[in-house]
Amino acid sequence: MKKTINIQRAQAWAGESFATTAVSLAIAYSGVAMAQSQHTDNFNTVVITGKTDSLTQASMESAKDNVKTIPGGASVVDLNQVREGRQSTWSDSLGLAPGVFIQDRFGSEEARISIRGSALSRTYHSFGTKVMQDGVPINYADGFFDMQTVDPNASRYVEVLRGPNATTYGATTLGGAINFVAPTGYSSPATVARVEAGSFGYNKVFGSTAGVMKPAANGAPVWDHYVAASQTQQDGFRDHAQMENQKLLGNFGVKVNRDVESRFYVAAIRSRTQIPGYLTKAELAQDPTQANSSTVGGVYPYRVDANRRRDVDAQRVANKTMMRDGNTVYEFAAYAMNYSLWHPIDSIVEQNAKTQGGHFKVTQRGEKHEWSFAYLPSFGSTQGTSKPSNSQGVATGAPTSVYDQQSKNNSFFVESKYKLSAQTTWVSALQYDSAQRKVQDTVLASNNMNHTFSQWSPRVGLLHDLTPHHQLFASISRNFEAPVFGLAGTTTLANQAQSGTTFELGSRGDAQLGKHRYGWDATYYRAQLRNEFQTSCANPPGCTSATTQNIPHTLHQGLELGGSHVYDQQVESRVALLYSRFTFQDNAYYGNNTMPGFPPLLMRGEVLYRFGAEVNGKPEFYAGPKLEWSPRAAPMDNTNSLYNDAYAVWGFKAGQAMSKTWSWFADARNLANKKYAGTTNIAASYSTTNKTTLAAYYPGDGRSLYVGLEAKFD
C-alpha cells in the first residue's frame, strides 16, 4: 500500500519531534524498547521470544525484557537501526547508546570509550569495562581489551549494562559491561552481503551465511550455523593513518532437544593500524590532516613503514551449553583466546597474551521469586619484551624489559529477585571477587610484583511498574576493579584495587499519545570512589614524572538520558544526552578540581523523515540531519590549566529499503568541515609546559561521505 505525506507537515513535525524529545526526559537512546510487554506477576516462565529458537543466544526481545528486571542503567542497542548508515566502528554502533562516551581516534576501529568515567585517563587500549562477544569476555585476564577483536556488522544487538548493573556477567567495575550478540542460524537471513565505501579511501566488504538443518523424523539433534567475514581498509583522514583488517567470526549450535543446546564460537582477527599521533593546537587549526612528525618514516627488518603502529592478531574459541529443567536453567561456558601484539611507539613492544576462562550459572524462577548463582573463573599470561627504539620503529639495543605477567580471577555471585507485589520487585545481590596480579621481569627487577586483591560487593535495588509501560528504579551497589598491567611490562603505581559505592535513580518506558510515540531512558548516578586509577604526578608540584596511580577519593556523578519520538511512522528522532561531573575530593595537590578527559555535556541526535511505500513495516525512504554537540570546554589535565574547545559537527544521512532484499544508504559527516579535536591526551599537569607547542590533540575527521549497499536473502 502506498503511503504519502505532506512534506511541510513532516518538516513541522520534525522540529517538534526533536524538541519534544529533548525536553521531555525522553532524551536519548536508540536501543530502548519502544513497546514493553504486558505486566506479569511471576517468574514461572523461561522466556524465549522473537524469531530465534535458540536457548544459548537470547533474542533481542528477550534482552529488552531482561533490562526491565535491572534496577539501574541498562539498555539494548538495535543494530538494525545503526545499519541505516555506516557501520564500521564502535562509535557508529554505540554513539546513541545512553551513558556511553565514545570518540573515534583517527577514524580507525580503536576509539576512546568510557562509561561513568571508567578508565578516565586512558586514551587507548582501554579497561574498566567488561567487553563480551555473545556473553564470552574478550578482555585480557588483567582487564585490558582491544576493540579490533569485535565486528559490529556481525552482531544483531548490543547489551549495555552500565556500572555494577552487569552482575549477571560478573562485572562490578565502574564501566559495567558491553555485550555484542551475534545472530544464529535461527535469527539471521540465509545470506547477507554488504559493501561500504567513502572518503579517505574507506571501503568495507561484509558477508555472512546462516542456516538450520531440518530436524530428522526420528528427533535427532538439530544443527544451525552463522558465519561472517569482513575486510576493511582506509587511508585515513590524516597522514600515516592507514588501517586494514580482516575478521572471521562464527557460531555453530546443536540442539539436542527443546531443553538442551550447545553452541560453539570461533573468531580470527588480523588488524594493522598506523598511529598518526597528537598535534599541537596550531597544527590542528592549520592542517588537521598532518601526522605528528615523530610518527612517520622508518623501516623495521620485516615490516615496512613500521613506526607508530598497532598490529594485532587474535584467535578465540568458546563453547556455551544450556540445559533447562522445568523452571531451572543451567549454563556452562568455556573460552580460550590468544592475542599477539606488535607495537612500535617510543619503544618497541611485542606481546603474546593467552587468556582462558568460563562460567557456571544456575537460575531458578518461581511464582514470585527468582534466584541465580554463578562462578566465573579466568586466568591468563602475557609474555613480552620492550626494546629501545630510534623513533623510527627500529630497535637500537638490548631489551629493557622481558616480562611474564600472570593474572588469576575468581568471581562468585548470588542474586535474588522477589516480587513484593504485582508491580514492585526487590532485587538483592552479593558478589565476591579475588584477583591476583604477578609479574616476573628478568631484565627490570623493579617491575616484579605479586599482589592479590579481593572484595565483597553487595547490591540492593527496587523496581516499580507505575504502568505496564512505565518503570521506576533505584539501587545502591559496591564497585570493584583490580589494577591492570602496564602496556610495556611495567606495573603502574596503582597497587590497590579501585572500589566505591554507586547510587542510582531513574525511569524508563514508552508511551503512545495519538500519533506520537515516545520512548525514554533516564538515569541519575552518583559514585563515591576510592583509589581510582588516574594519571597523576609522582612528585607534585613539579610534575616531572607522571603515571597511573591510586587517587584516594574522587566523585563521579551524572545524568544518562536517552529518548526517541516517532510521529505516525513518518518522522523519527533519537537523542542521547550525557551530563557528567567528575571531581577530585579534597586532594592534597588537585583539591576539588574537575577530573580531565570527559566533556561536561555531550549530545548526539538525529531526525529522520520517512516516506514512500512500506517495506518491512516502515516507509521505504528515509532522510534527515544528525548532530554531535559538545557545548562546553573539557579539561585536559588534573590541574585544569588546559581545556579542549567546545565543538559542534553535523551531518546528513539518507537511504532506501528498495525491497525486502535490497537497501542502500548515504551517510555524510562533518558537512561544515569543522576543525576540532575529538579527543585529547590526558596529563597530570600542563601548567609548566609551553602550551603553544604542546602536541596533545587528536583531530576529528573532516567532511566525508560514505555510501553502502546491502542485500539479504532468506
Secondary structure by P-SEA (a helix, b strand, c coil): cbbbbcaaaaaaaaaaaaaaaaaccccccccccccccccccccccccccccccccccccaaaaaaaaaacccbbbbbccccccccccccccccccccccbbbbbccccccccccccccccccccccccccccccccccccccbbbbccccccccccbbbbbcccccccccccccccbbbbbbbcccccccbbbbbbbbccbbbbbbbbbbbbccccccccbbbbbbbbbbccccccccccccccbbbbbbbbbbcccccbbbbbbbbbbbbbbbbbccccaaaaaccccccccccbbbbccccccccbbbbbbbcccbbbbbbbcccbbbbbbbbbbbbbbbbbccbbbbbbbbbbccbbbbbbbcccbbbbcbbbbbbbcccbbbbbbcccccccccccccbbbbbbbbbbbbbbbbcccccbbbbbbbbbbbbbbbbbbcccccccbbbbbcbbbbbbbcccccccccccccccbbbbbccccccccccccccbbbbbbbbbbbcccccccccbbbbbbbbbbbbbcccccccccccccccccccbbbccbbbbbbccccbbbbccccbbbbbbbbbbbbbbccccccccccccccccbbbbbbbbbbbccccccccccccccccccccbbbbccccccbbbbbbcccbbbbbbccccccccbbbbccccccccccbbbbcccccccccccccccccccccccccbbbbbcc
